[in-house]
Amino acid sequence: MTDDRDQRIKDRAFELWQREGSLDGRSLGHWLQAEREIEEEDATEESRLDEVEPVALAGAVNPH
């Protein structure tokens, strides 16, 4: 899971670098921003799954 997360951060940092004109000297800033964005995406996804899961379980427990 960590390898996947690191790859997502690397890909996002590269996208940020390209968007800013591919200038040198901002790799740490791009990495940190990408890390924050991925963490936010993951937290949003977890929150969304938490909201959906009880409904799915309720249907499985009480099919009527």
C-alpha positions in Angstrom: 0.0 0.0 0.0 2.8 2.4 0.8 4.4 1.8 -2.6 1.2 2.7 -4.3 0.8 5.8 -2.1 4.4 6.9 -2.8 3.9 6.4 -6.6 0.7 8.5 -6.5 2.6 11.3 -4.6 5.4 11.1 -7.2 3.0 11.3 -10.1 1.2 14.2 -8.5 4.4 16.1 -7.8 5.5 15.6 -11.4 2.2 17.0 -12.6 2.6 20.0 -10.3 6.2 20.5 -11.6 4.9 20.4 -15.2 2.1 22.8 -14.5 4.5 25.3 -13.0 6.7 25.3 -16.1 9.1 22.5 -15.2 11.4 24.9 -13.3 14.1 23.5 -11.1 14.4 24.1 -7.3 10.9 23.3 -6.2 10.9 19.5 -5.9 10.5 19.5 -2.1 7.6 22.0 -2.4 5.9 19.9 -5.1 6.4 16.7 -3.1 4.9 18.2 0.1 1.9 19.7 -1.8 1.3 16.4 -3.6 1.5 14.6 -0.3 -1.1 16.9 1.2 -3.4 16.5 -1.8 -3.1 12.7 -1.7 -3.8 12.6 2.0 -6.9 14.8 1.5 -8.1 12.5 -1.3 -7.6 9.4 0.8 -9.4 11.0 3.8 -12.3 12.1 1.6 -12.5 8.6 0.1 -12.5 7.0 3.6 -15.2 9.3 4.7 -17.3 8.5 1.7 -16.8 4.8 2.2 -17.8 5.1 5.9 -21.1 6.7 4.8 -21.9 4.0 2.3 -20.9 1.0 4.3 -23.7 1.0 6.9 -26.3 1.2 4.2 -24.8 -1.8 2.4 -24.6 -3.8 5.7 -28.2 -2.9 6.6 -29.4 -4.4 3.4 -27.4 -7.5 3.9 -28.6 -8.0 7.5 -32.3 -7.2 6.9 -33.2 -8.1 3.3 -36.9 -7.4 3.8 
